[in-house]
Structure formats: structure tokens, C-alpha cells
Amino acid sequence: MNNNNSDVTANATANVTTDSTADVTPKARRSSRYQILLVALLSLNFGIVFFDRNALNFLMPFVQPDLGLSNTEIGLTASALSITWAISGLIFGAMSDRSGRRKIFLVIATLIFSLCSFLTGLATSFLLLLGARLLMGIAEGPILPISQTVTAIEVSPKRRGVAMGVMQNFGSNLLGSFAAPVVLVAVATAFGWREAFFLAGVPGLLAAGLIWWLMREPGTASVPATVAERPAPRRPSIREMLAHRNMLICSLMAILLIGYLVVCWSFMPIYLTSVRGYSPQEMGWLMGVLGLSAAVGSFVVSGISDRIGRKPVMIITPFMGLVLTLGAMYFQGSAVILAILFFFGWSLNGIFPLFMAIVPSETVDPRYIATALGFVCGVGEVLGGGILPTVAGAAADLAGHAAPLWLMSVICVVAGFLAMGLEETAPVVVARRSQAALA
């Protein structure tokens, strides 16, 4: 285990010490202006992905009675998308590593998931709905690992935490968690839930065009010179990746917290309307607050981790998730105060880029970042997003609508304790500790 820890430190230190050299090479990272444009574009695209992915969750109070779905079937629709998302991300993330052509993968995937949103709106039974979600997961799976790989390659290491946090969390939560419930519930109320799905598919078509027009194929400047000069090693096996303590812990946290996320999206809207008695419009705004919280956390949480380290942030933040679940079940005050509790409780979402992208990318060989990210995301989506929503749905059918929220509460506690075993990888913190040890 000590050898793995030294590998993490050496890799993070190498990224810091070679940054100034990489920035002046012909294939160096792009200008600061392009870096900002790239992160904004990728964040927008991933936001549209989550707008489509979350649409069914926010529209479920309309879809469930129309199609006659049980809670178990609701859980299965969420699980289906998560499973195909995971498998697709792992396969196509590795393919993009081998080919070195990330741009075309992003464009094709964006076009396909947009079309799948239209298919969801055409569903007339549970099986057709399930099939549409399976296809959508296949299309959306590669987008996150490839987008984070591009960000890790093109953005300077000293800004990597903020950039990768914004890429993954800002657009996805501003659009997918804030705008989606507000806009889609309003459209469904006025015109119907099918029309809301048709609307959700349009932005992806525009995003695909923007990526094709504005994004350049990324280079390889993030590979440290000491690594690039050696012959390319064989692709690491899953066992070898998990030999890194950080990769194992990040994978376990992905299982738990992706499960937390998908269970919340799948069952919180139903709980707020069926148990707490909020109207669909009030539910939409309460769920929208989660998006605002995560959008702020996308740069605040990741930015703090750049300064004080990844580990302390990843220990403290999961426990904040208890504010959300306990507030939803027991707070009896106004909806405005509950919205504030939701805002602080959802700060847990701010560490998703850390365990899904930032820490793994600072742990493994830089040439295989997409493979590592695809694995962490994949195992999280299959075992967390794929299994836990179905378990939560079955528990809700047996024990009541509060069962999924209790499951989420347990997840928060376990994830916080798991993070205590992480090894620090933040380049600035690792460099500071190295300098202190030499002094």
C-alpha cells in the first residue's frame, strides 16, 4: 500500500513540476481563453445531458398515473439508464483513449441522446419507456469520461480542480437540476408530459453543432515528460487500477453517492407530492434548488479542494447530505426554509467531480485517464445507479415512501467514513508537503 501512496504523490508532483514545460511545447495546452471556452462548452453539453436524463424523474408525477407504473418500475427505469450509461462509458471511454479522437465521440453521442429524448415522449407502456431509457444510457455514457479527459489534458494542473468541477457540475446542475424541474413541469402542466420530452431533445442537437464547430481535438501535453519518454505500458487491468487505494475508495464512493443521487431524483419528487402534499409546481421549485446548490458547489467545493486538499473536503461534504433527507422527512415549516435546507444539504453534490474524475486523474497514468474515469463512473452507475434505485423502489412498495430517504441517509454516513482512507492528490498540497519534508 505504501508503494501505491508514493505512486500517487509522484504522479501529482510530476504534473506540477512539468506544467511549465508542457505549456510552451507545440502541443501545449491551449490559451487561457480557449480553456475557458472549452470548459464552458463541455459544461453546457453535459448540462443538456442531465436535462434529458432527469426529465423523466421530474415528470414522473405525470407519467406514473398515465402509464400505471409501480414504485419498483420507477426504480427500474432509473436503473436501466444507469446500467447502460456505465457499460457504454467504460467501453467508449477506452475506445477514445485508444483512438485519440475524442471530438467525434462527443458529437455522435450528443446527437443520439437527443433523439432518445423524443423516443421517451412516444412511450405508451412501461416496456417502451424502459427501452428508450436503455438507449439513452448508451448514448450518454461516454460523454462524462471523455469530457473530463479533454478538460484534464487542456487545462493547467493548478486550475484542474475548478475546471473539472465546473465541467461536471455547473451546467449539469444549472440545466439538469434547476432549469429542468421548473421548465419541464411547467410545460407538462400546460401541454402534457410528452410535449415536455419533445422539448428536452432539442438543445442537444444545437450542442452537437457547437462542439463540432468550436472544439479542437485535444493534444497530449498533460503527459509528464518522464512518462512520455518511456515506451507506452500495456493498458492496466481492473485489478491493477484498484491496487491504488484512491481508485478503490473512489469506486466505492461512486457506488454509494451515484446511488444517492439517482434515488433522490427518482423518489424525492414523488415523496414531496404524495407524502408532504406539495403541488407539482412547488415540487419543481424545491427540486430546482438542488440544481442551484450544485451549480454553486461546482466551483466552490472543487476550488476549496485545490487549496486545502481533496481528502478533507471529501470527508466533510457527504455528511451534509443528511440535512436534505432529514429535512425532507421531518421539517414542518415553510417551503422557503425547506428550500434553504435543500440548498445546503445538496452541497454533497460538489464532491462528485472529485471522486469521479479529479482524484482518479491525479492517481493513474495520464494516458489512461478516460479508461480510469470510465471505470469509476461505470462501477458507480451499475452498482449504485443500477441497483440501489430498484432496491429503493421495492422498499418503498413494502415499507412506504420514506424508505428511499432512509437509504440515502445511510449512504451519506458510510461515504464520509470511506473518504477518511484517501491519500491526498491535490498538486498544490502535495508540492507543499514535499517542500516541507525537504526543509
Secondary structure, DSSP 8 states (H G I E B T S, - for coil): -HHHHHHHHHHHHHHHHTHHHHTTSTT----HHHHHHHHHHHHHHHHHHHHHHHHHHHHHHHHHHHHT--HHHHHHHHHHHHHHHHHHHHHHHHHHHHH--HHHHHHHHHHHHHHHHHHHHH--SHHHHHHHHHHHHHHHTTHHHHHHHHHHHHS-GGGHHHHHHIIIIIHHHIIIIIIHHHHHHHHHHHT-HHHHHHHHHHHHHHHHHHHHHH-----STTS-HHHHTS-------HHHHHTSHHHHHHHHHHHHHHHHHHHHHHHHHHHHHHTS---HHHHHHHHHHHHHHHHHHHHHHHHHHHHH-HHHHHHHHHHHHHHHHHHHHH--S-HHHHHHHHHHHGGGGGGHHIIIIIHHHTTS-GGGHHHHHHHHHHHIIIIIITTHHHHHHHHHHHH-TTHHHHHHHHHHHHHHHHGGG-----HHHHHHHHHHHH-
